[in-house]
Amino acid sequence: FGQIVKAAEPAFAAVLSQFVYGKKVSKAKWLCLPIIIGGVVLASVNELDFAMSALVSACLANMFAAVRGNENKKLMETE
């Protein structure tokens, strides 16, 4: 289940980049996100028995991975 939720990491990264870091996310990337999220939803439909702590942990892992990715991108852009 954790891997299914981790597949939504691009959505976390885009939202974090747009609203926290103030970086513009392209329209093409925003249009791809529903496909990713839809795939995650379809994959997790049969997974009705899961622990809430697993969901929270996977979401936190997504958030921190998105922060790491944005920080790395910011570091690579500076000279």
C-alpha positions as a Markdown table, in Angstrom:
| # | Residue | x | y | z |
|---|---|---|---|---|
| 1 | Phe | 0.0 | 0.0 | 0.0 |
| 2 | Gly | 2.8 | 2.4 | 0.8 |
| 3 | Gln | 4.3 | 2.0 | -2.7 |
| 4 | Ile | 0.9 | 2.8 | -4.2 |
| 5 | Val | 0.6 | 6.1 | -2.2 |
| 6 | Lys | 4.3 | 6.9 | -2.9 |
| 7 | Ala | 3.4 | 6.8 | -6.6 |
| 8 | Ala | 1.6 | 10.2 | -6.0 |
| 9 | Glu | 4.9 | 11.9 | -5.2 |
| 10 | Pro | 4.9 | 14.0 | -8.4 |
| 11 | Ala | 1.6 | 15.5 | -7.3 |
| 12 | Phe | 3.1 | 16.4 | -3.9 |
| 13 | Ala | 6.1 | 17.9 | -5.7 |
| 14 | Ala | 4.1 | 20.0 | -8.0 |
| 15 | Val | 1.8 | 21.4 | -5.3 |
| 16 | Leu | 4.8 | 22.1 | -3.0 |
| 17 | Ser | 6.8 | 23.7 | -5.8 |
| 18 | Gln | 3.9 | 26.0 | -6.9 |
| 19 | Phe | 2.6 | 27.1 | -3.5 |
| 20 | Val | 5.6 | 26.9 | -1.1 |
| 21 | Tyr | 8.5 | 27.6 | -3.3 |
| 22 | Gly | 6.7 | 29.9 | -5.7 |
| 23 | Lys | 8.0 | 28.1 | -8.8 |
| 24 | Lys | 5.8 | 28.1 | -11.8 |
| 25 | Val | 4.7 | 24.6 | -12.8 |
| 26 | Ser | 4.0 | 24.2 | -16.5 |
| 27 | Lys | 0.5 | 23.6 | -17.8 |
| 28 | Ala | 1.6 | 20.3 | -19.3 |
| 29 | Lys | 2.7 | 19.0 | -15.9 |
| 30 | Trp | -0.6 | 20.1 | -14.3 |
| 31 | Leu | -2.4 | 18.2 | -17.0 |
| 32 | Cys | -0.4 | 15.0 | -16.4 |
| 33 | Leu | -1.2 | 15.0 | -12.6 |
| 34 | Pro | -4.8 | 13.7 | -12.9 |
| 35 | Ile | -3.5 | 10.8 | -14.9 |
| 36 | Ile | -1.0 | 10.0 | -12.2 |
| 37 | Ile | -3.5 | 10.5 | -9.4 |
| 38 | Gly | -6.1 | 8.4 | -11.3 |
| 39 | Gly | -3.6 | 5.6 | -11.6 |
| 40 | Val | -2.9 | 5.7 | -7.9 |
| 41 | Val | -6.7 | 5.6 | -7.2 |
| 42 | Leu | -7.2 | 2.7 | -9.5 |
| 43 | Ala | -4.3 | 0.8 | -8.0 |
| 44 | Ser | -5.6 | 1.3 | -4.4 |
| 45 | Val | -9.3 | 0.6 | -5.0 |
| 46 | Asn | -8.9 | -3.0 | -4.1 |
| 47 | Glu | -6.8 | -2.1 | -1.0 |
| 48 | Leu | -9.6 | -1.5 | 1.4 |
| 49 | Asp | -7.8 | -2.9 | 4.4 |
| 50 | Phe | -5.0 | -0.6 | 5.3 |
| 51 | Ala | -3.7 | 1.1 | 8.4 |
| 52 | Met | -4.3 | 4.8 | 8.7 |
| 53 | Ser | -0.7 | 5.1 | 10.1 |
| 54 | Ala | 0.6 | 3.6 | 6.8 |
| 55 | Leu | -1.3 | 6.3 | 4.8 |
| 56 | Val | -0.1 | 9.1 | 7.0 |
| 57 | Ser | 3.5 | 7.8 | 6.9 |
| 58 | Ala | 3.4 | 7.4 | 3.1 |
| 59 | Cys | 2.0 | 11.0 | 2.7 |
| 60 | Leu | 4.7 | 12.3 | 5.0 |
| 61 | Ala | 7.4 | 10.5 | 3.0 |
| 62 | Asn | 5.9 | 12.0 | -0.2 |
| 63 | Met | 6.0 | 15.5 | 1.3 |
| 64 | Phe | 9.7 | 15.1 | 2.5 |
| 65 | Ala | 10.7 | 13.7 | -0.9 |
| 66 | Ala | 9.1 | 16.6 | -2.6 |
| 67 | Val | 10.9 | 19.0 | -0.3 |
| 68 | Arg | 14.2 | 17.2 | -1.0 |
| 69 | Gly | 13.6 | 17.4 | -4.7 |
| 70 | Asn | 12.8 | 21.1 | -4.6 |
| 71 | Glu | 15.8 | 21.9 | -2.4 |
| 72 | Asn | 18.1 | 19.9 | -4.7 |
| 73 | Lys | 16.7 | 21.8 | -7.7 |
| 74 | Lys | 17.2 | 25.1 | -5.9 |
| 75 | Leu | 20.8 | 24.1 | -5.1 |
| 76 | Met | 21.6 | 23.2 | -8.7 |
| 77 | Glu | 20.2 | 26.5 | -10.0 |
| 78 | Thr | 22.4 | 28.7 | -7.8 |
| 79 | Glu | 25.9 | 29.4 | -8.9 |
